[in-house]
Amino acid sequence: MLKTTRMAALAAVLFVAASSAVVPFAAQAQTPPPSAPAAPAAPATTAQPAPPAAPAAKAGTRTTELVDNPYGLEALLKGSDIVARVTLAILAIMSMGSWYIIITKVYEQYKMGKHARAADKTFWSAPSVQKGAEGLKKTSPYRFIAETGIEATHKHGGLLTNVDMNEWITMSIQRAIENVQSRSQDGLAFLATVGSTAPFVGLFGTVWGIVNALTQIGIAGQASIDKVAGPVGEALIMTAIGLAVAVPAVLGYNWLVRRNKTAMDNVRSFGADLHAVLLAGPKVTAPPVAARV
């Protein structure tokens, strides 16, 4: 009996020892493995402000970029040499002279037409040629012709008596008409000269520009567009300016010559009528020549 009790106690001790040995291993198996250390947090950074947005373009508006033109008229005036500038100055003088003559001649022809209307209105209704001439303005070419005819009738003496009165009055009035015609043609020769020479002056500027272009090509050693465009553009501008000076001069010359022809037809008609009136009037005798002592 005692032996059985000891055996039971020994079995109990062994069971408790085995249980105490198994429990730590089971607990160790159930315990989760330690987690990896957390990475250090990144330092907080200050937020940068966003750049301001570009202003939106207004709807319906078109933006244009201004580009300087290195080959225009302004570049020609600034970068040209002395020969090109002298050529431009000559063309400018021709143009200003042409327009001055055209404007002044139109004004003079207007006044001549006004004098013609005044002569038709007052001269032929006067009681005498002298009174009719005095009724005209002193600047009127018709008064100048009338006074010349009157003077011819009074100065027909001495050696002039050998000339027939008809021929003498005719020659005097004809000289007066030619004088008026000569004054009416003042400046027209300048217009004709400008019209015939201005294109050649512009052509000279063209040739000079081409010579400069070839010179720059030879210096640069290559025919690049930047070496040729400037002188060639200068040459073309010279040609255009020469034509712009010549065309108004030619047109003005032809127009003024036509208007002069109409005005001189009126003057010649007046001279013919005056010649008939002077011959039909009372004959004026020349004063007697004093006898020589």
Secondary structure, DSSP 8 states (H G I E B T S, - for coil): -HHHHHHHHHHHHHHHHHHHHHHHHHHHHHS---------------------------TT---------TTSHHHHHHH--HHHHHHHHHHHHHHHHHHHHHHHHHHHHHHHHHHHHHIIIIITTSSSHHHHHHTS-TT-HHHHHHHHHHHHHHS--GGGGGS-HHHHHHHHHHHHHHHHHHHHTTTHHHHHHHHHHHHHHHHHHHHHHHHHHHHHHHHHSS--HHHHHHHHHHHHHHHHHHHHHHHHHHHHHHHHHHHHHHHHHHHHHHHHHHHHHHHHS------------
